[in-house]
Amino acid sequence: MQVIVDPSERLALEEQERERVRAQHYEELRSEHNSIAVRVRAWEKLHGLRLPTSSAHPVLRVISAATGIPVAALRDEQQARRSARLGGPATKVEAQPAPDAPLDIGAAKQG
């Protein structure tokens, strides 16, 4: 490990690291491998802002351009957040038994 003594060299390396992290965050918000929610959170983190609650807010077009997410999908994300915040109806998910799990809990305790 090399010790950096020169302050200007240290500052230059710190700036390079900040730029590397910023580029990584930018890639995260543009990557179509990430869900819309993850990309919106990446945008929020990168800019230190929250997704506006108004579906007519002009910054939605800016977020759309930066992330590649259509404005309609951003509005869907707003609605999902609103529902989660207000305790709206959750998507119904039925539990499936694990492949090796016994179906009758009482029988598993006896056996």
N, CA and C of each residue as an Amber inpcrd file, in Angstrom:
protein
   333
   0.8420000  -1.1860000   0.0000000   0.0000000   0.0000000   0.0000000
   0.8770000   1.2350000   0.0000000   0.5640000   2.1720000  -0.8500000
   1.3630000   3.3700000  -1.0060000   0.7460000   4.5130000  -0.1970000
   1.5960000   5.2170000   0.5520000   1.1370000   6.3540000   1.3360000
   1.2970000   7.6020000   0.4820000   0.2270000   8.3840000   0.3880000
   0.2590000   9.6110000  -0.4050000   0.5170000  10.7740000   0.5400000
   1.6170000  11.4740000   0.2820000   2.0140000  12.5710000   1.1460000
   1.6270000  13.9090000   0.5250000   1.7170000  14.0070000  -0.7800000
   1.4520000  15.2620000  -1.4830000  -0.0460000  15.5760000  -1.4460000
  -0.4370000  16.7000000  -0.8360000  -1.8720000  17.0440000  -0.7290000
  -2.5760000  17.1570000  -2.0900000  -1.9030000  17.6840000  -3.0920000
  -2.5530000  17.8330000  -4.3990000  -2.8000000  16.4640000  -5.0400000
  -1.8740000  15.5210000  -4.8330000  -2.0630000  14.1690000  -5.3480000
  -3.2170000  13.4740000  -4.6270000  -3.2810000  13.6730000  -3.3200000
  -4.3680000  13.0890000  -2.5200000  -5.7150000  13.6490000  -2.9700000
  -5.7940000  14.9560000  -3.1770000  -7.0380000  15.5850000  -3.6380000
  -7.4400000  15.0660000  -5.0170000  -6.4610000  14.8770000  -5.8890000
  -6.7540000  14.3750000  -7.2300000  -7.3060000  12.9520000  -7.1500000
  -6.7170000  12.1130000  -6.2960000  -7.2120000  10.7470000  -6.1370000
  -8.6080000  10.7280000  -5.5270000  -8.8700000  11.6090000  -4.5750000
 -10.2100000  11.6900000  -3.9810000 -11.2370000  12.1150000  -5.0190000
 -10.8640000  13.0430000  -5.8700000 -11.7750000  13.5030000  -6.9280000
 -12.0390000  12.3710000  -7.9210000 -11.0160000  11.6070000  -8.2600000
 -11.2010000  10.4670000  -9.1600000 -12.1550000   9.4440000  -8.5470000
 -12.0240000   9.2100000  -7.2530000 -12.9000000   8.2560000  -6.5670000
 -14.3450000   8.7670000  -6.5530000 -14.5340000  10.0610000  -6.2810000
 -15.8890000  10.6290000  -6.3050000 -16.5060000  10.4930000  -7.6880000
 -15.7150000  10.7300000  -8.7180000 -16.2170000  10.6210000 -10.0820000
 -16.5490000   9.1730000 -10.4230000 -15.7390000   8.2190000  -9.9490000
 -16.0070000   6.7990000 -10.1870000 -17.3310000   6.3890000  -9.5420000
 -17.5540000   6.8400000  -8.2970000 -18.7920000   6.5120000  -7.5870000
 -19.9880000   7.1590000  -8.2880000 -19.8290000   8.3910000  -8.7160000
 -20.9160000   9.0900000  -9.4160000 -21.2620000   8.3720000 -10.7270000
 -20.2520000   7.9390000 -11.4580000 -20.4870000   7.2140000 -12.7140000
 -21.1900000   5.8870000 -12.4390000 -20.8200000   5.2280000 -11.3550000
 -21.4660000   3.9700000 -10.9780000 -22.9390000   4.2020000 -10.6580000
 -23.2300000   5.2720000  -9.9250000 -24.6280000   5.5960000  -9.6050000
 -25.4090000   5.9310000 -10.8800000 -24.7720000   6.6470000 -11.7970000
 -25.4420000   7.0010000 -13.0400000 -25.7730000   5.7380000 -13.8400000
 -24.8350000   4.7900000 -13.8870000 -25.0910000   3.5330000 -14.5870000
 -26.2430000   2.7760000 -13.9380000 -26.3100000   2.8150000 -12.6090000
 -27.3840000   2.1200000 -11.8890000 -28.7460000   2.6910000 -12.2650000
 -28.8430000   4.0020000 -12.4190000 -30.1480000   4.5830000 -12.7280000
 -30.5260000   4.4140000 -14.1910000 -29.5740000   4.1740000 -15.0590000
 -29.8730000   3.9750000 -16.4750000 -30.0670000   2.4930000 -16.8470000
 -29.5870000   1.5940000 -16.0060000 -29.5930000   0.1690000 -16.3400000
 -31.0090000  -0.4010000 -16.3810000 -31.3560000  -0.9790000 -17.5050000
 -32.6700000  -1.6040000 -17.6430000 -32.7420000  -2.9410000 -16.9240000
 -31.6120000  -3.3910000 -16.3730000 -31.6090000  -4.6170000 -15.5640000
 -32.2130000  -4.3570000 -14.1890000 -32.2500000  -3.0910000 -13.7920000
 -32.8300000  -2.7170000 -12.4970000 -34.3060000  -2.3820000 -12.6800000
 -35.0820000  -2.6170000 -11.6360000 -36.5060000  -2.2790000 -11.6860000
 -36.6740000  -0.7620000 -11.7100000 -37.8660000  -0.3380000 -12.0520000
 -38.1580000   1.0980000 -12.0730000 -37.9570000   1.6850000 -10.6830000
 -38.4160000   0.9870000  -9.6450000 -38.2680000   1.4900000  -8.2760000
 -36.7980000   1.6720000  -7.9170000 -35.9470000   0.7320000  -8.2970000
 -34.5090000   0.8310000  -8.0020000 -33.8960000   2.0000000  -8.7630000
 -34.2960000   2.1630000 -10.0190000 -33.7440000   3.2610000 -10.8250000
 -34.1800000   4.6220000 -10.2800000 -35.4290000   4.7180000  -9.8230000
 -35.8990000   5.9810000  -9.2420000 -35.1320000   6.2760000  -7.9560000
 -34.9400000   5.2510000  -7.1120000 -34.1570000   5.4590000  -5.8790000
 -32.7230000   5.8700000  -6.2010000 -32.1500000   5.3130000  -7.2630000
 -30.7940000   5.7050000  -7.6730000 -30.7770000   7.1730000  -8.0920000
 -31.8100000   7.6120000  -8.8240000 -31.9010000   9.0240000  -9.2210000
 -32.0200000   9.9050000  -7.9820000 -32.8720000   9.4910000  -7.0430000
 -33.0580000  10.2610000  -5.8120000 -31.7410000  10.3870000  -5.0450000
 -31.0280000   9.2790000  -4.9420000 -29.7610000   9.2750000  -4.2040000
 -28.7180000  10.1450000  -4.9070000 -28.6410000  10.0250000  -6.2120000
 -27.6680000  10.7800000  -6.9910000 -27.8810000  12.2840000  -6.8620000
 -29.1450000  12.7030000  -6.8590000 -29.4630000  14.1340000  -6.8440000
 -29.8720000  14.6670000  -5.4780000 -30.0320000  13.7890000  -4.5100000
 -30.4320000  14.2470000  -3.1740000 -31.8480000  14.7950000  -3.1530000
 -32.6990000  14.2780000  -4.0220000 -34.0940000  14.7300000  -4.1150000
 -35.0220000  13.5320000  -4.0070000 -36.2990000  13.7860000  -3.7710000
 -37.3240000  12.7430000  -3.7250000 -38.1910000  12.8430000  -4.9750000
 -38.7480000  11.7190000  -5.3710000 -39.7140000  11.7090000  -6.4570000
 -40.8990000  12.5640000  -6.0180000 -41.2880000  13.5610000  -6.8160000
 -42.4120000  14.4060000  -6.4020000 -43.7050000  13.6000000  -6.3030000
 -44.6170000  14.0760000  -5.4710000 -45.8890000  13.3870000  -5.3030000
 -46.9190000  13.8020000  -6.3420000 -46.7420000  14.9520000  -6.9370000
 -47.6810000  15.4280000  -7.9500000 -47.4140000  14.7470000  -9.2900000
 -48.4620000  14.1680000  -9.8660000 -48.2960000  13.4930000 -11.1590000
 -48.1070000  14.4800000 -12.3070000 -48.3330000  15.7690000 -12.0480000
 -48.1550000  16.7960000 -13.0790000 -46.8590000  17.5850000 -12.8800000
 -46.0220000  17.1750000 -11.9370000 -44.7920000  17.9210000 -11.6490000
 -43.8620000  17.8960000 -12.8680000 -43.3350000  19.0720000 -13.2660000
 -42.4900000  19.1260000 -14.4620000 -41.1810000  18.3360000 -14.3550000
 -40.7030000  18.0710000 -13.1420000 -39.4350000  17.3400000 -13.0100000
 -39.5760000  15.8790000 -13.4380000 -40.7990000  15.3780000 -13.5620000
 -40.9840000  14.0010000 -14.0350000 -40.3710000  13.8120000 -15.4230000
 -40.4700000  14.8330000 -16.2690000 -39.8690000  14.7500000 -17.6100000
 -38.3420000  14.7040000 -17.5090000 -37.7900000  15.4250000 -16.5480000
 -36.3380000  15.4320000 -16.3330000 -35.8850000  14.0530000 -15.8480000
 -36.6260000  13.4880000 -14.8900000 -36.2970000  12.1540000 -14.3720000
 -36.4080000  11.1290000 -15.5020000 -37.4340000  11.2530000 -16.3160000
 -37.6290000  10.3440000 -17.4370000 -36.4420000  10.4000000 -18.3990000
 -36.0010000  11.6040000 -18.7160000 -34.8590000  11.7640000 -19.6280000
 -33.5810000  11.1960000 -19.0240000 -33.3950000  11.3760000 -17.7220000
 -32.1680000  10.9130000 -17.0690000 -32.1310000   9.4040000 -16.8930000
 -33.2890000   8.7980000 -16.6730000 -33.3310000   7.3720000 -16.3440000
 -33.7790000   6.4930000 -17.5060000 -34.4270000   7.0830000 -18.5000000
 -34.9870000   6.2930000 -19.5880000 -36.3160000   5.6470000 -19.2210000
 -36.8800000   6.0470000 -18.0820000 -38.1740000   5.5140000 -17.6360000
 -39.2710000   6.4030000 -18.2210000 -40.2660000   5.8290000 -18.8810000
 -41.3630000   6.6510000 -19.4070000 -42.1010000   7.3810000 -18.2710000
 -42.6020000   8.5770000 -18.5680000 -43.3120000   9.3740000 -17.5610000
 -44.4930000   8.5880000 -16.9950000 -45.1860000   7.8380000 -17.8180000
 -46.3260000   7.0420000 -17.3370000 -45.8700000   6.0360000 -16.2800000
 -44.7080000   5.4390000 -16.4700000 -44.1850000   4.4800000 -15.4900000
 -43.7780000   5.1940000 -14.2050000 -43.2810000   6.4320000 -14.3270000
 -42.9560000   7.2110000 -13.1290000 -44.2300000   7.5300000 -12.3490000
 -45.3020000   7.8130000 -13.0650000 -46.5880000   8.0610000 -12.3950000
 -47.0900000   6.7920000 -11.6970000 -46.8520000   5.6420000 -12.3250000
 -47.2100000   4.3750000 -11.6770000 -46.4150000   4.1820000 -10.3920000
 -45.1320000   4.5460000 -10.4270000 -44.2880000   4.4480000  -9.2250000
 -44.7940000   5.4020000  -8.1460000 -45.2090000   6.6090000  -8.5450000
 -45.8020000   7.5420000  -7.5770000 -47.0300000   6.9190000  -6.9200000
 -47.8750000   6.2980000  -7.7400000 -49.0950000   5.6820000  -7.2130000
 -48.7620000   4.5260000  -6.2780000 -47.7730000   3.7310000  -6.6330000
 -47.3670000   2.6080000  -5.7830000 -46.8530000   3.1250000  -4.4360000
 -46.0820000   4.1860000  -4.4600000 -45.5740000   4.7640000  -3.2110000
 -46.7130000   5.3470000  -2.3820000 -47.6480000   5.9990000  -3.0670000
 -48.7950000   6.5810000  -2.3700000 -49.6030000   5.4780000  -1.6830000
 -49.8360000   4.3860000  -2.3970000 -50.5880000   3.2640000  -1.8350000
 -49.8530000   2.6560000  -0.6500000 -48.5480000   2.5040000  -0.7750000
 -47.7490000   1.9320000   0.3260000 -47.7760000   2.8550000   1.5410000
 -47.7070000   4.1450000   1.2950000 -47.6970000   5.1250000   2.3800000
 -49.0470000   5.1680000   3.0980000 -50.1170000   5.0130000   2.3460000
 -51.4570000   5.0890000   2.9230000 -51.9780000   3.7250000   3.3480000
 -51.1550000   2.7180000   3.2350000 -51.5890000   1.3730000   3.6180000
 -52.6160000   0.8160000   2.6610000 -52.4400000   1.1210000   1.3940000
 -53.3810000   0.6700000   0.3790000 -53.3420000  -0.8310000   0.2120000
 -54.1990000  -1.3360000  -0.6280000 -54.2770000  -2.7860000  -0.8150000
 -52.9760000  -3.3250000  -1.3900000 -52.5070000  -4.3770000  -0.7750000
 -51.3020000  -5.0350000  -1.2620000 -51.6950000  -6.0630000  -2.2980000
 -50.7680000  -6.4210000  -3.1420000 -51.0240000  -7.4530000  -4.1240000
 -51.1710000  -8.7760000  -3.3940000 -52.2180000  -9.5140000  -3.7290000
 -52.4650000 -10.7820000  -3.0550000 -51.4830000 -11.8230000  -3.5700000
 -50.7570000 -12.4170000  -2.6520000 -49.8020000 -13.4650000  -2.9870000
 -50.1540000 -14.6820000  -2.1650000 -50.3900000 -15.7950000  -2.8260000
 -50.7090000 -17.0150000  -2.1010000 -49.4310000 -17.7680000  -1.8130000
 -49.3020000 -18.2110000  -0.5690000 -48.1140000 -18.9540000  -0.1670000
 -48.1580000 -20.3470000  -0.7570000 -47.0320000 -20.7880000  -1.2520000
 -46.9020000 -22.1330000  -1.7900000 -46.0130000 -22.9300000  -0.8450000
 -46.3440000 -24.1930000  -0.5600000 -45.4830000 -24.9850000   0.3160000
 -44.1370000 -25.2410000  -0.3510000 -43.1090000 -25.3210000   0.4680000
 -41.7890000 -25.6500000  -0.0510000 -41.8470000 -27.0500000  -0.6340000
 -41.0550000 -27.3670000  -1.6490000 -41.1310000 -28.6660000  -2.3160000
 -40.9570000 -29.8600000  -1.3750000 -40.0910000 -29.7520000  -0.3700000
 -39.8380000 -30.8730000   0.5300000 -40.5880000 -30.7470000   1.8480000
 -41.3950000 -29.7150000   2.0010000 -42.0880000 -29.4880000   3.2680000
 -43.3500000 -30.3380000   3.3310000 -43.6540000 -30.9100000   4.5100000
 -44.9120000 -31.6490000   4.6530000 -46.0940000 -30.6850000   4.5650000
 -47.1740000 -31.1410000   3.9710000 -48.3380000 -30.2850000   3.8110000
 -49.1280000 -30.1580000   5.1090000 -49.1200000 -31.1730000   5.9660000
 -49.8870000 -31.1430000   7.2140000 -48.9330000 -30.9140000   8.3620000
 -48.9970000 -29.7220000   8.9470000 -48.0860000 -29.3710000  10.0450000
 -48.2770000 -30.3220000  11.2190000 -49.5230000 -30.6920000  11.5300000
 -49.7930000 -31.6100000  12.6480000 -49.1480000 -32.9660000  12.4210000
 -49.1920000 -33.4590000  11.1810000 -48.5880000 -34.7420000  10.8740000
 -47.0770000 -34.6810000  11.0040000 -46.4970000 -33.5270000  10.6930000
 -45.0400000 -33.3870000  10.7950000 -44.6010000 -33.4280000  12.2460000
 -45.4340000 -32.8910000  13.1670000 -45.0810000 -32.8920000  14.5870000
 -45.1780000 -34.2890000  15.1730000 -46.1310000 -35.0940000  14.6780000
 -46.3300000 -36.4480000  15.2060000 -45.2550000 -37.4090000  14.7130000
 -44.7880000 -37.2130000  13.5030000 -43.9340000 -38.1650000  12.8620000
 -42.5180000 -37.9490000  13.1470000
